[in-house]
Amino acid sequence: MHKKVIPGFIVVYIVMSLMNFVIHNVLLKETYMQLVQTGLMRGEEAGTMWIYFVTGLVVSFFFTLIFSKGYNGSGVGEGVRYGLYVGILMATPFAYNSYASYPLPYHLVLQWFLYTTIMYVILGVIVAAVFGKSKGATAG
């Protein structure tokens, strides 16, 4: 395993947690409160919030580990590209399968897709910065 996987994982987890807090507890809070009132979503008191911390740890670790396997040290562009690929891979089924399964407002689904994709692009830049640019690396 690459020596920067653990530091990268820690930084990615912290930033992902902060971004998820802003997305879900600030930007989308009002929409979620409306869905809780309709019974479509559980409230925070349901006791299942710990699951977010566990899945965040798993996703952060594998996001960083997979980056390390394809890492070529070409810099920020490598992180943007990786984050965009992973973001679309994660956001598409999450947002649109949820839309297909539950009576969710489309504006929420679109926000999930966009915010998730943007978050992963930012995380890709961060993990690329942690790994650093290699001397003699070529963009690609």
QUIWOQUI-V167723 format. One line per field, one symbol per residue. ss: DSSP state (a for helix, b for strand, c for the rest). psi: psi as a letter, one per 40 degrees, with the letter a starting at -180 (. if undefined). A space follows every 10 residues. Layout:
ss: ???
psi: ???
This chain:
ss: ccccaaaaaa aaaaaaaaaa aaaaaaacaa aaaaaaaacc cccaaaccca aaaaaaaaaa aaaaaaaaaa cccccaaaaa aaaaaaaaaa aaaaaaaaaa accccaaaaa aaaaaaaaaa aaaaaaaaaa accccccccc
psi: hieedddddd dddddddddd ddddecdedd dddddddeed iiideeeedd dddddddddd ddddddddde hefeaddddd dddddddddd dddddddddd digihddddd dddddddddd dddddddddd dihiheiii.
